[in-house]
Structure formats: structure tokens, C-alpha cells
Amino acid sequence: MTAQLRVTPDERSLAQVGADIVCDTVSAVPDAVLTFATGQSGMPIYRALAERVDRHEIDFSRVRVFELDGYVGIPLADRRSLYAWLMRDVMVPLRISERAITRLRGEASDLLSACREYDRALDDAGGYDLAVLGLGPNGHVAFNEPPADPESDAHVLDVTEESVESAVRYWGSREEVPRRAIATGLKRLVAARRVLLVARGDAKRQALERALRSDADPLIPASFLNRSPRATFLTDLPVRHDSASRSGGMAPKAD
């Protein structure tokens, strides 16, 4: 079996499909272990989830959130830190307590120990019940930059030039964008009980099509999710059917 591809006609439909997947997980497992990508990809889904919380249709008060990735050496109070994004775009709108977060501490003096502590805590929690991921312009997921190791644990890495370029709009200039990051490893992402990979916008079209055509290619980290029957690729882009025809192909499903 392979991952599922779901193609929606527009952003609104994408938001509702994505929100349904998250709510299905939390309804089934109220204390689910979740991780959320920051950035623009997941924003429509997070807004749709916040609306459901406001209508008392779903309760996130018992979930446990593990930080997905972050820049090294950036203060938590910096609005551009991925932790600040997580708080602003996910935790506060979904009314999840800050105490529910397990940090991936990019500001730690001993980064290796911080990575080991994170992996140990995640394993003790039973792994991810759901990972909501974005897609980088070079095919990265959670700052697992190419070439990626599918057996990687949490780790520190150098940010690629493609990822630096895509972050300039948030930092103001190339010089301001941090060059080192910390991220959960592919091994635990692929092992998640459910994965939702979201790709929105024309800038992600090439990366998505490359990921769909590939099968476990280190140069396209997202492709490692193709082998998982628990993964859903969700997009509002008009993906060509031949993009999904690879060995063991992924049949598109229109919503």
C-alpha cells in the first residue's frame, strides 16, 4: 500500500478536508500526540480548526504537542522563531496550553542532548498520532533537508540555500535568515500513525510533483512518505495524473 493523494478544488475545501483529518484523530484519541508545521501551508487548516473550537465542535485541551522544528539560537520571544509561530497560529487559537508542548530546544547550549531528550520523550509518549507537515520548495519536510536520511533521529542541520530563499519574506533579507536549524527526524515522522502533508501554492507545485513521482529518494525527503499507507498528501494544486504514476502508484482522489 502507498500514501493517498487528495486534490481539492480550492483552499476552502482543502481547509475543511485537512481539519476533518485532524479532528478525526483527536476525537478518537483525545490525548493524541500531535506535531504541527508552521508557515503558510497549514494556515487554512488551522483557521478552520479554530472555528470548530469556537463552535465547541472539538476539544484540544488534552492533546500533547511536540515541536516539529526550529532555528538554532533564536530567542523564543522573537516573533520570527518557529516556536512563536506555533504559539500564535496553533496553540492559542486551538486553546492548547503551553504546558502541553514538548520543546525541541534550538536555544540549548548542548544541542545534541536536546535532540536526545526530545526523542526519548516522544518515544515515551508512544510516537506521533498525527504529524501535520508542510512541503519545502526543495521537497523538505520539517527541515529534513536533502539529502535526507530516512533513519534520522532529531538532529541539527545546515539550512539549504533553497530554504533560505523561501524564508527571506519572513526575515527581511537573506543575511537575517538563520543558517542552522533543529528538526525531528524522518524515522519518527514516517512511523507516525497518521501523516498529513499539505502543499499549497504554485511555488510548491514542482516539489509536490517531484515527491509524487519519486519513491524514497534522499534528494526529495517528502518522497519517503510515499510508502506509508497512513500518509495523505493534500493539495489544491491541479496535479497531473502522471505525477502520481510511479512504482506502486498513488491514485489521486478528487474532493
Helices and strands as residue ranges (DSSP letters): E 4-7, H 11-28, E 33-36, H 43-54, E 64-66, E 69-71, H 82-86, I 87-91, G 98-100, E 101-102, H 111-124, E 130-134, E 155-158, H 161-171, G 174-176, E 180-183, H 186-190, E 195-199, G 202-204, H 205-213, G 221-227, E 231-235, G 241-244, E 252-254
